[in-house]
Amino acid sequence: MKKLFKCSVCGYIHEGEDAPDFCPKCGAPKEKFAELDKEASDKVYASDRTNDIHMEIVALASKIQKLALEGIEINLDPPCVALFKNAVDEAWVIKQRSKAEIAGHVGKGKW
């Protein structure tokens, strides 16, 4: 397993044998990177897939919202419109739950 290095300026995580000369996100110099210990690295690797799943759920919920808004615009009949309005609201809740979980992961060093 390669080493992980965290930028102390922006939080970017770099994977490699050594820290990069400059942070790819914020441009901070190599000196601003600290190597993560095994426990912290294990958290990052273990949570990588679940974070990806949460991001995919957010993307899918956004697609549901877009489709439901299209259905509202078509305005075929009141029951259809009501269903689409509920779908918009439910997709919002799904997105927010996954976003909150990702935020919790980040707060615990699992990103």
C-alpha positions, 0 to 999 in steps of 0.5 A, a space after each residue: 500500500 502506498 503512503 498517504 499525505 495530507 495537505 495542512 492547508 486544504 486537506 487534499 490527500 495525496 497517494 504516493 511514495 512521497 508528498 508532491 512538490 506542490 498541492 494539486 488543489 491549492 498549490 501549497 508547497 511540499 512542506 505543508 504535507 504530513 504523512 498519515 499514520 497507518 490508522 488514518 490511512 486505513 480509514 481513508 482506504 476503508 471509506 473510499 468505496 462507501 463515499 463513492 456510493 454516497 456520491 452516486 446516490 446524490 447524483 441519482 437523486 438529482 436525476 430523480 428531481 430533474 425528471 420529476 420537475 419535467 413531469 410537473 411541467 408536463 402537468 398531465 393530471 393532478 395525481 401525476 403532478 402530486 406524485 412528481 412533487 413528492 418525488 422532488 421532496 423525497 429526492 431532496 431528503 435522500 441527497 441531504 442524508 448522503 451529504 450529511 454522511 459524507 460530511 460525517 466521514 470527513 469529520 472522522 478522517 474517513 475521506 
